[in-house]
Amino acid sequence: RLELEQEAAVVVLGSTKSGKSACLIGGDDEAHGSNESSPTTGLLPRFVREIFDDAFGGEMTADAIELTMVQVVEEECVDLLKPSMSKSKRQLDLRWSTSCGAFVQDVSYSLCRSPAEALELLNEGLAVRAVYLHQHGHSTFHQSSHLVITLTILQLDEDGGGGG
């Protein structure tokens, strides 16, 4: 169950080709999260559904959920939700701020209003990731390859302005 201002992380660790991606994303047939009850549905589609259920169906009154998706390969950050941008514009800088800690500067944020919309964006990002890694001579099993996905629940302030 989600609480306001709560942060959580899912970290999937294991050796190369041990099933980390399948655990997180799901099997090929379930990559889109179409069958939540299937034993091959990954953690990510299940979490996305739960987050939306809590944010929109629970005590919280969310306006939308903001999604970011960044691939970190070696020391390079790439925005996976902006595939149409040139290579130089997709590569982002990792920064540090005393007010918010580590963040990726100029990352794109996509608003989602349903689990299906979020899962569609995630699948598009995963397709861009596979192409990017292939074009740069990395496999999806590259040792220094990390996928960072954020989901942020957005709520309206009492005055109608945006809030986090």
C-alpha positions in Angstrom: 0.0 0.0 0.0 1.3 3.4 -1.0 1.6 6.4 1.4 2.1 10.0 0.5 5.7 11.0 0.1 6.8 7.4 0.3 9.8 6.3 -1.8 10.5 2.7 -2.8 13.1 1.0 -5.0 13.2 -2.4 -6.6 16.7 -3.7 -7.2 17.1 -6.8 -9.2 20.5 -8.4 -8.8 22.1 -11.6 -10.3 24.7 -12.9 -12.6 24.6 -12.5 -16.4 21.6 -14.3 -18.0 20.2 -15.4 -14.6 16.7 -14.1 -15.4 16.7 -10.6 -13.9 14.9 -9.1 -16.9 12.4 -11.9 -17.1 11.7 -11.5 -13.4 11.3 -7.7 -13.7 9.6 -7.4 -17.0 8.1 -10.9 -17.6 8.2 -13.5 -20.3 7.9 -12.6 -24.0 4.2 -13.4 -24.0 3.5 -11.2 -21.0 5.8 -8.3 -21.6 2.9 -6.0 -22.1 1.4 -7.1 -18.8 -1.8 -8.3 -20.5 -2.4 -11.2 -18.1 -1.7 -10.2 -14.5 -2.6 -13.6 -13.1 -0.1 -15.4 -15.3 3.0 -16.8 -13.5 5.2 -15.3 -16.2 3.9 -11.7 -15.6 6.9 -9.7 -14.3 7.1 -7.6 -11.2 7.0 -4.3 -13.2 3.6 -4.8 -14.8 2.2 -5.9 -11.4 3.7 -2.9 -9.6 2.4 -0.5 -12.2 -1.2 -1.9 -11.8 -0.9 -1.7 -8.0 0.5 1.9 -8.0 -2.4 3.0 -10.2 -4.9 1.2 -8.1 -3.6 2.9 -4.9 -3.2 6.3 -6.5 -6.6 6.4 -8.2 -8.7 4.0 -6.3 -7.5 4.4 -2.8 -7.5 7.3 -0.4 -5.1 9.3 -2.5 -6.5 11.5 -5.2 -3.9 11.5 -7.9 -4.1 13.5 -11.1 -1.6 11.5 -13.1 1.6 9.4 -12.8 4.8 10.7 -14.2 7.1 8.2 -15.8 10.8 8.4 -16.7 13.0 5.7 -18.2 16.8 6.0 -18.4 19.4 3.5 -19.5 22.8 3.9 -17.9 25.6 2.1 -19.8 29.1 2.5 -18.3 28.9 6.3 -17.5 26.4 7.3 -20.1 22.8 8.1 -19.4 20.3 7.8 -22.2 16.6 8.9 -22.2 14.6 6.0 -23.5 11.3 7.9 -23.8 12.7 10.3 -26.4 13.8 8.0 -29.2 13.3 10.6 -32.0 15.9 12.9 -30.5 19.4 12.9 -31.9 22.0 10.8 -30.1 23.7 13.8 -28.6 20.3 15.1 -27.2 19.3 11.7 -25.8 22.5 11.5 -23.7 22.0 13.1 -20.4 24.1 14.2 -17.5 23.8 12.7 -14.0 23.9 15.6 -11.4 23.8 16.0 -7.7 21.9 18.6 -5.7 21.8 19.1 -1.9 18.0 19.6 -2.1 17.1 16.4 -4.1 20.2 14.2 -4.3 21.2 12.5 -7.5 19.1 13.3 -10.6 19.3 13.0 -14.3 19.4 16.5 -15.8 16.8 17.2 -18.6 15.2 13.8 -18.5 11.8 13.7 -20.2 8.7 13.0 -18.1 5.7 11.3 -19.6 2.3 11.6 -17.9 0.2 8.4 -17.6 -3.4 8.2 -16.6 -3.9 4.5 -16.8 -1.8 1.3 -16.2 -2.2 0.4 -19.9 -0.7 3.8 -20.9 2.2 3.4 -18.5 2.9 -0.2 -19.7 2.8 0.9 -23.3 5.4 3.6 -22.6 7.5 1.1 -20.7 7.4 -1.4 -23.6 8.3 1.4 -26.1 11.3 2.3 -23.9 12.4 -1.3 -23.6 12.3 -1.5 -27.5 14.5 1.6 -27.7 16.8 0.2 -25.1 17.3 -3.0 -27.1 18.1 -1.0 -30.3 20.4 1.4 -28.4 22.4 -1.4 -26.8 22.7 -3.3 -30.1 23.8 -0.2 -32.0 26.5 0.5 -29.4 27.9 -3.0 -29.4 26.4 -4.0 -26.0 24.1 -6.9 -25.3 21.1 -6.5 -23.0 23.3 -8.6 -20.6 26.1 -5.9 -20.5 27.7 -5.9 -17.1 27.7 -2.1 -16.7 24.1 -1.6 -18.0 21.5 -0.4 -15.7 17.8 0.5 -16.3 16.3 3.2 -14.1 12.6 3.7 -14.1 10.7 6.2 -11.9 7.0 6.5 -11.3 5.9 9.6 -9.5 2.4 10.1 -8.3 1.2 13.7 -9.0 -1.6 15.3 -6.9 -3.3 18.6 -7.3 -2.8 21.1 -4.5 -5.9 22.5 -2.8 -5.5 25.7 -4.9 -5.6 23.6 -8.1 -1.9 23.9 -8.9 0.3 20.9 -9.5 2.1 19.2 -6.6 4.1 16.1 -5.9 
